[in-house]
Amino acid sequence: MWAQILEQLINGLVLGGIYALIAVGYTMVYGIIQLINFAHGEIYMFGAYIALMLITVGTPFWIALPLSMLLCAILGMFIDFIAYKPLRNAPRLSALITAIGISLALQNLARMIWSARPRQFPSEVLPSFFLSEITETGKVINAVPLPGGGILPFRDVFIFLLAVVLMIVLNMLIYLTKIGKAMRACAQNQVASNLMGIKTNQVIAATFAIGSALGAVAGIMVGLSEVVTPTMGYYKGVAAFAAAVLGGIGSISGAIVGGIVIGIAEVFGADIHSGYRIAFAYIIMILVILIRPSGIFGKATSKRA
Amino acid sequence: MRDKLTPRNIILCLCICSLPWLMYSIDGIEKLLSAYRIDFGWPGGDYVIRILVRACLYMLLAVGLNIVCGFTGLLDLGYVAFYLIGGYTAGILMQRLGVPYWFALPIAMVHGTIWGLLRGIPTLRLTGDYFAIVTFGFAELFFRIIRNEQWLTGIPNGQLRGIPSPSIFGITFDQNWHNYYHILILLFLVVFLNYRLQNSRVGRAWVAIREDEQAAESMGINVGRYKSLAFAVSAAIGAIGGAFIAQFQVNISAPFFEFWESILILCMVVLGGMGSIRGAMLGAAILGSLGEILREVLTRFTDFPELAGSRYLIFGIILILLMRFRPGGLIYKKT
């Protein structure tokens, strides 16, 4: 009983780490331009597909990962440039509808290029420690044995550690570097920071790039533990958005906490009823919006005058 | 087209009403010509009428969604929930309990309205993005319930088979042209109601809420009540569409009511121009038939028939381009 709960808790933490990585992309963009970037889930899906393609043609995993991050960062900036930038001064509803349009277009583009068939990362080209198993003699390979007979694969340990490292790097980027300072300034007041000589459009582009790169990592992680499909961005994307809302949209530490809460809730929810696996994330999100719209870490905002 | 019986409108009405007859006569012409080995590639009258029925159904839904999205200016991403409720209410009543369609339709409508009001209670004070996200969440929950609760529908994945066609005095309405007139009458009633609402005190209150909620409230408009009314009417229309599709498709299943269907209807409203009834209908007519037309054209003239399956790609691009270059939609209404 307790061993099972422990195992599920660890699974939830791993999933939560992935959600946190995606949620950061939502929350950073929302913090600066107040836009729910629906296309973020699709960028994450493209990250998984790009890495998959690179690995299939023989690129080593350790090169495919950063390359996919880079390409997704470019994709994110490109989307911002062609679609969102012209709408900076338009009503927010227009930008939201544009975001839905991009999401729709990218998802179906992926379906056209790679077909709707679920794919998996080919196991022979991945680093060997990703392949964990229990041999017939009961020896555990590439995994940590857990009390109660379960195992914690090194792959999951790697995913969680990578997520933690990336979050620390992100926090350092935001609180210790100049571009991070500029981002925080833009999130506080875009006009004022523009007047202070900050090139807001560049800062927004950088935000998209960072969020998309982290999304790409999350996509690869999900690809490693599950399958890669054109709709993966939609489901995980919305759950990650729920995480961002739960933590308080605009707050990065909120996104991390929210991601872990949603991850654990989803894993335990799946135990109760597997058909409602993702629904628990939605229910939490709706409740949070209704009860405390500013989330756990968010600042309460006043109504538009 | 409003309220006026000009010759142009009368001719237009006659044309719309005689479309099935026209289609079937083209069938006849083709049969005649085929004797002389001439084939002009007519896909068949029944098929065309089926597309027309679908386009009309989408017009109905778009007009319904337009009330919340266009008039009150709240982005509803979960409209498909009411479509689903209508479809399954009517479907279950007719197939499992044997209720006649003529009773199932109003019951479905009432049921949809109830849920529209219930959803309105928590979402009344939300605006903008949060409203959109909560409506999306609600629709997704309904979708999951239909997919998972077998006691409700009987078969997994929300499949409901063999929904009987409506009948009156022993005549069963199961032909495609029956359905065409059926949806035409429903559409006419809904559009008529919509115009009456739009030009009434209620419609003006909705538009006032869209333009500035606080100003509207300070002018003495009971924002909560008018928003609830908008949700209710919109949900009722969605449920009518659902009840219709249940008997039209005979078999329905959960994938009919997926999230993207909501987006598709939203695309129609946006394409036509939010807040314009004619715009919503035009958008629905274009996008509702675009998929089938694309499939016909692509299979006939190109080697890539599979491109038609990706029509959502085109819808996405349409949304982006519209917001960029013509945010007011095709029929732009100045306010």
Contacts between the chains, C-beta under 8 A, distances in Angstrom:
chain1	res1	chain2	res2	distance
A	34	B	129	7.8
A	36	B	129	5.2
A	36	B	132	7.5
A	36	B	133	7.1
A	83	B	320	5.7
A	83	B	324	7.3
A	86	B	324	5.7
A	87	B	323	6.5
A	87	B	324	7.1
A	90	B	323	7.4
A	90	B	327	6.4
A	91	B	327	7.7
A	92	B	128	6.2
A	92	B	129	7.2
A	93	B	73	7.6
A	93	B	75	5.8
A	93	B	128	7.3
A	94	B	323	4.6
A	94	B	327	5.1
A	95	B	323	7.5
A	96	B	75	6.4
A	96	B	129	6.5
A	96	B	132	6.6
A	97	B	75	7.6
A	97	B	266	7.5
A	97	B	270	5.9
A	97	B	319	5.8
A	97	B	323	5.4
A	98	B	319	6.7
A	98	B	320	5.4
A	98	B	323	4.4
A	98	B	324	7.3
A	100	B	77	7.9
A	100	B	263	6.1
A	100	B	266	7.5
A	100	B	316	7.9
A	100	B	319	6.5
A	101	B	315	7.7
A	101	B	316	4.5
A	101	B	317	7.0
A	101	B	318	7.3
A	101	B	319	3.0
A	101	B	320	4.2
A	101	B	323	7.0
A	102	B	316	6.6
A	102	B	320	6.1
A	103	B	316	7.3
A	104	B	260	7.4
A	104	B	263	6.3
A	104	B	312	5.5
A	104	B	313	7.4
A	104	B	315	6.0
A	104	B	316	3.3
A	104	B	319	6.9
A	105	B	312	7.9
A	105	B	313	5.4
A	105	B	316	3.0
A	105	B	317	5.4
A	105	B	320	6.9
A	106	B	316	7.6
A	107	B	312	7.5
A	107	B	316	7.9
A	108	B	310	4.8
A	108	B	312	4.6
A	108	B	313	3.8
A	108	B	316	6.7
A	109	B	310	7.9
A	109	B	313	5.9
A	111	B	309	7.9
A	111	B	310	6.4
A	112	B	307	7.6
A	112	B	310	4.9
A	112	B	313	6.7
A	234	B	259	7.7
A	238	B	136	7.5
A	238	B	140	7.6
A	241	B	133	7.3
A	245	B	133	7.2
A	273	B	148	7.0
A	275	B	144	6.5
A	275	B	147	6.4
A	275	B	148	3.6
A	276	B	144	5.7
A	276	B	148	6.4
A	278	B	140	7.8
A	278	B	144	7.6
A	279	B	140	7.1
A	279	B	141	5.8
A	279	B	144	4.7
A	282	B	137	4.2
A	282	B	140	5.5
A	282	B	141	6.0
A	283	B	137	7.7
A	283	B	141	7.1
A	285	B	133	7.0
A	285	B	137	5.9
A	286	B	122	7.8
A	286	B	134	5.5
A	286	B	137	4.7
A	286	B	138	7.2
A	289	B	126	6.9
A	289	B	130	5.3
A	289	B	133	6.7
A	289	B	134	5.5
A	290	B	122	5.0
A	290	B	126	8.0
A	290	B	134	7.4
A	293	B	126	7.7
A	293	B	130	6.2
A	303	B	214	7.8
A	304	B	127	8.0
A	304	B	214	7.9
A	305	B	214	7.4
